[in-house]
Amino acid sequence: MDNLLEEKLKHLRQLTEEQMLAIIDKSFPCYLYDPMRYVVTAGGKKLRPLLLLMVCEALGESISHALPAAAAIEMVHDFSLVHDDIMDHDDLRRGRLTVHKKWDESVAILAGDGLLVYAFRALSRCPPQVVPRLLDMFSSSIIAVCEGQSLDKTFEQQDQVSLQEYKEMILLKTGKLFGLSCEMGAVLANGNQDQVDAMRSFGEHLGTVFQIQDDLLDLTATEMNLGKDVGSDIKEGKKTWPVLHFIQHARPDQLQAFERLTNGHVGPDQILEIVELFSKAGSIQAAEQSLRQELETLRNALQILPDNQASAALRQIVALIEKRDR
């Protein structure tokens, strides 16, 4: 990563965290506010607020104008992670114990709820003339995220899921919050409707890019790069992009081989065979082709922005995402 870009992103992350801590201005009762601050100070890429701030800056507005909205979008993301960790029974998040493991589930639920409410408080500190519009966008997107999470859980129990249904779930669960981040940045900068629409589309497609990458990396990355067992999605029976494409396009004998390989213990040898099976059926290649198309859509969406340092930074981020290996 370019040193100037790295320093800029580090600075924006720090500003966002400081804004979040300033908005959470109480400390008692400690079983509510200590876990909330624990989440806020856990680090992370903070990509959503970064996108919001850089879109705003690219369209000619100061980032200080958008910091409350950046804090709001990250608080919503953190709220969803706290609750997701409970639902998924995860022990670690960002290298630390999850809230429900460090405290308990009741504390985690309250902390997640608190983060969501404080997100709306942060949003109320945006310029008054745009607050009603932001509130409508904000609440609609949060509902969409909840709908996406619900669909994801439903799909785990559902025998038949189409690739189109999966794409729609990705849009709701991941794409909507990215889309909201970029859309809010454009609105706060008084962008025209074409710019607002293009930035929302950029964010939504970015969510799809991340999900397809995650699905592919689960099969093709090394364990060291991935940070978890390769093939964990297969082991858990998750319906990912390559899996759904394979189910829809594989020959009967290939489907039988997949069923045999996933019936019982699924170790490294079985994962290698599954990857080869997916490759022969064209599922790995189809996912990679879809990923290339989504990345091209991202690059095209950014063309509507003025040519300045902030828009150049956004293009650099897309290039870095394209090379992502974990």
C-alpha positions as CSV (number, residue, x, y, z in Angstrom):
1,M,0.0,0.0,0.0
2,D,1.2,3.5,-0.8
3,N,2.6,5.1,2.4
4,L,0.5,8.3,1.9
5,L,-2.7,6.3,1.5
6,E,-1.8,4.1,4.5
7,E,-1.2,7.2,6.7
8,K,-4.5,8.7,5.5
9,L,-6.5,5.6,6.3
10,K,-4.9,5.3,9.7
11,H,-5.8,8.9,10.4
12,L,-9.4,8.5,9.3
13,R,-9.7,5.3,11.5
14,Q,-8.4,7.2,14.5
15,L,-10.8,10.2,13.9
16,T,-13.7,7.7,13.6
17,E,-12.9,5.9,16.8
18,E,-12.4,9.2,18.7
19,Q,-15.8,10.4,17.4
20,M,-17.5,7.1,18.5
21,L,-15.9,7.4,22.0
22,A,-17.0,11.0,22.3
23,I,-20.6,10.1,21.5
24,I,-20.6,7.2,24.0
25,D,-20.3,9.8,26.8
26,K,-21.4,7.7,29.8
27,S,-19.7,5.0,31.9
28,F,-22.4,3.8,34.3
29,P,-23.7,1.2,34.5
30,C,-20.4,-0.5,33.6
31,Y,-22.0,-3.7,32.3
32,L,-23.4,-1.7,29.5
33,Y,-20.7,0.9,28.7
34,D,-17.6,-1.2,29.3
35,P,-18.5,-3.8,26.7
36,M,-19.6,-1.0,24.2
37,R,-16.1,0.6,24.5
38,Y,-14.5,-2.8,24.3
39,V,-16.1,-3.2,20.9
40,V,-15.4,0.3,19.7
41,T,-11.7,0.1,20.6
42,A,-11.1,-3.4,19.1
43,G,-9.5,-2.1,16.0
44,G,-10.6,-3.5,12.6
45,K,-10.4,-2.0,9.1
46,K,-13.3,0.4,9.6
47,L,-13.8,0.2,5.8
48,R,-17.4,1.5,5.9
49,P,-16.6,4.8,7.7
50,L,-13.5,5.2,5.5
51,L,-15.6,4.9,2.4
52,L,-18.2,7.4,3.7
53,L,-15.5,9.9,4.5
54,M,-13.6,9.5,1.3
55,V,-16.7,9.7,-0.9
56,C,-17.7,12.9,1.0
57,E,-14.2,14.4,0.5
58,A,-14.1,13.3,-3.2
59,L,-17.2,15.3,-3.8
60,G,-15.7,18.4,-2.3
61,E,-16.8,18.4,1.4
62,S,-14.6,18.4,4.5
63,I,-14.4,15.0,6.3
64,S,-15.2,16.8,9.6
65,H,-18.6,17.5,8.2
66,A,-19.2,13.7,8.0
67,L,-17.6,12.3,11.1
68,P,-20.8,11.8,13.1
69,A,-22.2,9.8,10.2
70,A,-18.9,7.8,10.0
71,A,-19.3,7.0,13.7
72,A,-22.9,6.0,13.2
73,I,-22.2,3.6,10.3
74,E,-19.4,1.9,12.3
75,M,-21.5,1.5,15.4
76,V,-24.2,-0.2,13.3
77,H,-21.6,-2.5,11.9
78,D,-20.3,-3.3,15.4
79,F,-23.8,-3.9,16.7
80,S,-24.3,-6.5,14.0
81,L,-21.0,-8.2,14.8
82,V,-21.8,-8.5,18.5
83,H,-25.2,-10.1,17.8
84,D,-23.8,-12.2,14.9
85,D,-21.1,-13.6,17.3
86,I,-23.8,-14.8,19.6
87,M,-25.8,-16.4,16.9
88,D,-22.8,-18.1,15.3
89,H,-21.3,-19.1,18.7
90,D,-17.9,-17.4,17.8
91,D,-15.3,-17.1,20.5
92,L,-13.0,-14.6,18.9
93,R,-13.4,-11.3,17.0
94,R,-10.5,-9.2,15.8
95,G,-8.1,-11.3,17.8
96,R,-10.0,-10.8,21.1
97,L,-12.7,-12.6,23.0
98,T,-16.1,-11.8,21.7
99,V,-18.3,-9.8,24.1
100,H,-20.5,-12.8,25.0
101,K,-17.4,-14.8,25.9
102,K,-15.7,-12.0,27.9
103,W,-18.9,-11.2,29.8
104,D,-22.0,-13.3,28.9
105,E,-24.8,-13.3,26.3
106,S,-27.1,-11.0,28.2
107,V,-24.4,-8.4,28.5
108,A,-23.6,-8.8,24.8
109,I,-27.2,-8.4,23.7
110,L,-27.5,-5.1,25.8
111,A,-24.2,-3.8,24.4
112,G,-25.2,-4.5,20.9
113,D,-28.6,-2.8,21.5
114,G,-26.7,0.2,23.0
115,L,-24.4,0.5,20.0
116,L,-27.4,0.6,17.7
117,V,-29.2,3.4,19.7
118,Y,-26.0,5.4,20.0
119,A,-25.6,5.1,16.2
120,F,-28.9,7.0,15.8
121,R,-27.7,9.5,18.4
122,A,-24.5,10.0,16.3
123,L,-26.6,10.5,13.1
124,S,-28.7,13.2,14.8
125,R,-25.5,15.3,15.0
126,C,-25.3,15.5,11.2
127,P,-26.3,18.8,9.5
128,P,-30.0,19.3,10.3
129,Q,-31.1,19.8,6.7
130,V,-30.0,16.2,5.7
131,V,-30.9,14.4,9.0
132,P,-34.4,13.3,7.9
133,R,-33.1,11.9,4.6
134,L,-30.2,10.1,6.4
135,L,-32.5,8.6,9.0
136,D,-34.7,7.1,6.3
137,M,-31.7,5.6,4.4
138,F,-30.2,4.5,7.7
139,S,-33.2,2.7,9.1
140,S,-34.1,1.1,5.8
141,S,-30.5,-0.3,5.4
142,I,-30.5,-1.7,9.0
143,I,-33.7,-3.5,8.3
144,A,-32.2,-4.9,5.1
145,V,-29.1,-6.2,7.0
146,C,-31.5,-8.0,9.5
147,E,-33.4,-9.5,6.6
148,G,-30.2,-10.7,5.0
149,Q,-29.0,-12.3,8.2
150,S,-32.4,-14.0,8.6
151,L,-32.2,-15.3,5.0
152,D,-28.6,-16.6,5.7
153,K,-29.9,-18.5,8.7
154,T,-32.9,-19.8,6.7
155,F,-30.6,-21.0,3.9
156,E,-28.7,-23.2,6.4
157,Q,-31.9,-25.2,6.9
158,Q,-33.1,-25.1,3.3
159,D,-32.2,-28.0,0.9
160,Q,-32.5,-26.0,-2.3
161,V,-31.1,-22.4,-2.7
162,S,-30.6,-20.8,-6.1
163,L,-27.5,-18.7,-6.9
164,Q,-29.8,-15.8,-7.5
165,E,-31.3,-16.2,-4.0
166,Y,-27.8,-16.2,-2.6
167,K,-26.9,-13.0,-4.5
168,E,-30.0,-11.3,-3.1
169,M,-29.0,-12.4,0.4
170,I,-25.5,-11.0,-0.1
171,L,-26.9,-7.7,-1.2
172,L,-29.1,-7.5,1.9
173,K,-26.6,-8.8,4.5
174,T,-23.4,-7.2,3.3
175,G,-24.0,-4.9,0.3
176,K,-26.7,-2.7,1.8
177,L,-24.4,-1.3,4.6
178,F,-21.6,-0.7,2.2
179,G,-24.0,1.0,-0.1
180,L,-25.4,3.1,2.7
181,S,-21.9,4.2,3.7
182,C,-21.1,5.5,0.2
183,E,-24.6,6.9,-0.4
184,M,-24.4,8.9,2.9
185,G,-21.0,10.3,2.0
186,A,-22.5,11.6,-1.3
187,V,-25.6,13.1,0.4
188,L,-23.4,14.8,3.1
189,A,-21.4,16.4,0.3
190,N,-24.5,17.6,-1.5
191,G,-23.8,15.4,-4.5
192,N,-26.3,15.3,-7.3
193,Q,-28.7,12.4,-7.7
194,D,-26.6,10.6,-10.3
195,Q,-23.6,10.8,-7.9
196,V,-25.6,9.6,-5.0
197,D,-27.0,6.6,-7.0
198,A,-23.6,5.7,-8.4
199,M,-22.0,5.7,-4.9
200,R,-24.8,3.5,-3.5
201,S,-24.3,1.1,-6.4
202,F,-20.5,1.2,-5.8
203,G,-21.0,0.2,-2.2
204,E,-23.5,-2.5,-2.9
205,H,-21.3,-4.2,-5.5
206,L,-18.3,-3.9,-3.1
207,G,-20.3,-6.1,-0.7
208,T,-20.7,-8.7,-3.4
209,V,-17.0,-8.5,-4.2
210,F,-16.1,-9.2,-0.6
211,Q,-18.5,-12.2,-0.3
212,I,-17.4,-13.8,-3.5
213,Q,-13.7,-13.3,-2.5
214,D,-14.4,-14.9,0.9
215,D,-16.1,-17.8,-0.7
216,L,-13.2,-18.4,-3.1
217,L,-10.5,-17.8,-0.5
218,D,-12.1,-20.5,1.8
219,L,-11.3,-23.0,-0.9
220,T,-8.1,-21.6,-2.5
221,A,-6.1,-19.7,0.1
222,T,-3.4,-21.1,2.4
223,E,-4.3,-21.6,6.0
224,M,-1.7,-19.0,7.1
225,N,-3.2,-16.3,4.8
226,L,-6.8,-17.2,5.6
227,G,-6.4,-17.2,9.4
228,K,-8.6,-20.2,9.8
229,D,-9.0,-23.8,8.4
230,V,-9.2,-23.9,4.6
231,G,-12.5,-25.3,3.6
232,S,-14.3,-24.4,6.8
233,D,-17.4,-23.3,4.9
234,I,-17.6,-26.7,3.3
235,K,-17.1,-28.5,6.6
236,E,-19.9,-26.4,8.1
237,G,-22.2,-27.2,5.2
238,K,-22.5,-23.5,4.2
239,K,-24.1,-22.7,0.8
240,T,-21.5,-20.5,-0.8
241,W,-21.1,-19.1,-4.4
242,P,-19.0,-22.0,-5.7
243,V,-21.1,-24.6,-3.9
244,L,-24.4,-23.3,-5.3
245,H,-23.0,-22.9,-8.8
246,F,-21.6,-26.5,-8.6
247,I,-25.0,-27.9,-7.5
248,Q,-26.8,-26.1,-10.4
249,H,-24.2,-27.0,-13.1
250,A,-22.4,-30.3,-12.1
251,R,-23.1,-33.6,-13.8
252,P,-24.8,-36.3,-11.7
253,D,-21.6,-38.2,-11.2
254,Q,-19.9,-35.0,-9.9
255,L,-22.7,-34.4,-7.5
256,Q,-22.4,-37.9,-6.2
257,A,-18.7,-37.5,-5.7
258,F,-19.3,-34.2,-3.8
259,E,-21.9,-36.0,-1.6
260,R,-19.4,-38.8,-0.9
261,L,-16.6,-36.4,0.0
262,T,-18.8,-34.3,2.4
263,N,-20.5,-37.3,4.1
264,G,-18.4,-37.8,7.2
265,H,-15.0,-36.4,8.1
266,V,-13.9,-33.6,5.8
267,G,-10.1,-33.1,6.1
268,P,-7.5,-31.4,3.9
269,D,-7.4,-34.3,1.4
270,Q,-11.2,-34.1,0.9
271,I,-11.0,-30.3,0.5
272,L,-8.4,-30.7,-2.2
273,E,-10.6,-33.2,-4.0
274,I,-13.6,-30.9,-3.7
275,V,-11.6,-28.0,-5.1
276,E,-10.6,-30.1,-8.1
277,L,-14.2,-31.3,-8.5
278,F,-15.4,-27.7,-8.5
279,S,-12.8,-26.7,-11.0
280,K,-13.7,-29.4,-13.4
281,A,-17.3,-28.4,-13.2
282,G,-16.3,-24.8,-13.9
283,S,-17.6,-23.4,-10.6
284,I,-14.3,-21.9,-9.5
285,Q,-13.8,-20.2,-12.9
286,A,-17.4,-19.0,-12.8
287,A,-17.0,-17.4,-9.4
288,E,-13.7,-15.8,-10.6
289,Q,-15.4,-14.4,-13.7
290,S,-18.3,-13.0,-11.6
291,L,-15.7,-11.4,-9.3
292,R,-13.9,-9.7,-12.3
293,Q,-17.2,-8.3,-13.5
294,E,-18.1,-6.9,-10.1
295,L,-14.6,-5.3,-9.9
296,E,-15.1,-3.7,-13.3
297,T,-18.5,-2.3,-12.1
298,L,-16.7,-0.8,-9.1
299,R,-14.2,1.0,-11.3
300,N,-16.9,2.3,-13.6
301,A,-18.9,3.7,-10.7
302,L,-16.0,5.8,-9.5
303,Q,-15.7,7.5,-12.9
304,I,-18.6,9.9,-11.9
305,L,-16.4,11.4,-9.1
306,P,-14.2,14.5,-9.7
307,D,-10.5,13.7,-10.3
308,N,-8.9,14.6,-7.0
309,Q,-6.8,12.9,-4.2
310,A,-9.8,11.4,-2.5
311,S,-11.2,9.7,-5.6
312,A,-7.7,8.5,-6.5
313,A,-7.5,7.0,-3.0
314,L,-10.8,5.2,-3.7
315,R,-9.4,3.8,-6.9
316,Q,-6.3,2.6,-5.0
317,I,-8.6,0.9,-2.5
318,V,-10.4,-1.0,-5.3
319,A,-7.0,-2.1,-6.6
320,L,-6.0,-3.4,-3.2
321,I,-9.3,-5.2,-2.7
322,E,-8.7,-6.9,-6.1
323,K,-5.4,-8.3,-4.7
324,R,-6.9,-9.3,-1.4
325,D,-5.8,-12.8,-0.2
326,R,-7.5,-13.0,3.3
